[in-house]
Amino acid sequence: MKRKNNTRLFSAALLSFVLVTSVSAQDAYESAYQAANDLILDGNWSQAITAFQSFLRDNRSGRRTDDASFFICYAHDKRSPGSETAFNCFDEFLGDHGRSTYADDAQRSLIRIGQRLAREGNPEYGERIRSLRQADDEEVAIAALYALQNIGDDEALSTMMSLFDRTKSEKIQKKIVYAMAHFETTEVVDKLIEIATGEASVEIRKSAVYALSSHGDDRYVVSALNSIVDSDADTEIRKAALHAMSNTDVSDVVPMLEAIAMNEANGELAKAAAYALGNVQTREAGEALKNIMMNARLTAARKAALYAIGNTDMADLVSFVRDAAINASDAELGKAAAYALGNFDSSDANAALAMVLSNARLTEVKKAALYALGNRDAAAGLPLLLEAALESSDAELQKAAVYAIGNVDGREASDALRSIFDRSEHSEVRKAVIYAIGNQEDESSRVFLLSIAIGHSDTEVAKAAVYALANSLDEEGIALLGEILESSEDAEVKRVVIFAIGNTNDDSAVGLLINVIQNNLNMRVRTAAVQALGNIGTPAAKQALLDILEGGQNG
């Protein structure tokens, strides 16, 4: 029996020794690898090469073998970018570790370095790239083909088009289309037209259309794009063709786009043609856009023409757009004209917007002009906005002016808003001022809103100030609401404050609500405070509710 026990003790000790030795060896293995890897991270390329070579000599197998082998090549490439040593290292790595997770990176590096060496007069490296054209990894094959195209290989294009037809991957097809755009041959144009009008997905066909625009000085290409627009292809593809046409250098494009925008029954296509004309940036295109705005079949195309004009650099079109805004009988067209004026860089646009404010037939167009002014240069537009807010007899226009001023930064804009608040007779205009000031979120704005919430005689205006303060309820904001609860004599204002506090989920509000419940004489206000405690829902709020219940039962 003793011998049996001794055997067991010996076996356990031996197992323990083996395990400790194994763990110790594993620790040394990982430490050696990590030390070499740290040299890579520090950019010490020569030392890293030496360290990883030593690691491989000491550890001819193991899970880090391919890592170490790859980083030796990586360090060679970093130390001497594009060198033959780096190329040969990656080539050897792929032979030894073709299934490694680093294989794709190694292949790409091999292609990049081989392309560089071939350009430097070493054609044998171009041959090595050719061997990768039929690689199992299609992305690597694309990179190889693109590299061959860059060094003038005649077979790259045919191989690329053949791969497009074979592959099932849309990702790869899209990359092939992109690469094909860089080949200046009729064969490429024909293939891209075939793809654009064929059975591929919408995204691939759109890519082919955009690739065609890189051959923009070719009338054959423009004719092909026009035929795509006239076809029954998906609307998105036809819109892409219109956009591609605008990027060409063929003069016939302007009348083509104009005719489509003028007569097309499909609103999306008509708008796309107008926007495409805006990209042409020629006098002829400007005249075409004017014609579309006045005479196009669809209102959508006329609006698009106005927006396109506004995005041009043709300042002499300002007066045309101004008159379109002033004389518009269609509110949507008039608003589009006003917004288009706001997009002009020309200083004449401010004067034009001022004329629209004074003379436009439609109130909606005048409001659009106010918003356009608010989005322009503050110094030039602010006086016009202030005048509209103070002098207009239309409360809606006054509110629009207030919101436009709210988009202007700076002290002058803040002072203008306060001036409007003091002088306006309309409650809705004053509320608009409060909301505009509430978006400024600075100390002076909070002080202003606090004074309105506590002391203003118009309950609706005072409530608006509370809502504005409640938009940013940090600890300071909750304290301000507490001041309103303490100082306001308006029960409706207090209830609005309480509901705002109830949305905070903040224990600092619990004491404020308990004070209301215990001391306020208005039943509706006290009830609102109890509901707010329930909304807060924290342990402190729940305890306060329990205390209220117990107090009520004891009473």
Number of C-alpha atoms within 10 A of each C-alpha: 6 7 8 9 10 11 12 12 12 12 12 12 12 12 12 12 12 12 12 12 12 12 12 11 12 12 12 12 16 11 12 17 20 13 14 24 20 12 18 21 10 9 14 16 22 15 14 25 24 12 20 26 16 15 20 17 10 11 14 9 10 9 8 15 16 22 16 22 22 23 20 26 23 23 21 23 21 17 16 13 15 19 17 16 14 24 25 15 21 30 18 16 21 20 11 12 18 16 11 15 11 17 19 16 15 25 25 18 20 25 28 17 25 29 25 20 19 18 15 9 10 13 14 11 20 23 13 17 23 19 11 21 23 15 14 9 13 18 17 20 25 24 21 30 27 24 22 24 20 15 15 11 14 10 12 21 21 13 15 23 17 11 19 19 10 10 12 10 10 14 13 17 24 18 17 24 25 17 18 24 20 15 16 11 12 13 11 21 24 15 16 25 20 14 21 29 22 13 10 14 12 16 15 23 27 24 23 29 30 25 23 31 24 18 24 18 14 16 16 14 25 26 15 21 26 20 15 22 20 11 13 11 15 14 15 16 25 26 22 23 28 30 23 24 32 23 20 21 16 15 12 13 22 22 14 17 25 23 16 24 36 24 16 18 13 14 16 16 21 31 25 24 30 33 25 29 32 25 17 20 17 15 10 13 22 22 15 22 31 18 16 27 28 15 15 23 17 19 19 19 31 27 24 27 34 31 24 22 33 25 19 20 15 16 15 11 17 23 15 15 26 24 18 22 36 24 16 18 14 14 16 17 22 31 26 24 34 36 25 28 33 26 20 21 17 14 12 14 24 22 16 23 30 20 17 28 25 12 15 24 18 19 16 19 29 28 23 29 34 33 22 22 30 26 18 21 14 18 12 14 22 22 15 20 29 21 14 24 31 20 12 13 10 12 17 16 24 28 22 24 32 33 23 27 31 25 18 20 12 12 9 14 23 19 11 21 24 16 15 19 21 9 11 17 12 14 15 17 24 25 21 23 28 28 21 21 27 24 15 16 14 10 9 12 19 20 13 15 23 21 14 21 32 24 15 16 11 12 18 17 22 26 23 24 28 26 19 24 28 22 14 14 18 12 12 11 16 22 15 21 26 19 15 23 25 15 13 17 12 19 17 16 23 28 20 21 26 28 17 19 27 23 16 19 17 18 15 15 23 22 15 20 26 19 14 21 19 10 10 16 11 11 11 13 22 22 14 21 27 20 16 24 28 16 17 20 19 15 10 16 25 16 13 19 18 12 12 16 12 11 10 9 8 7 6
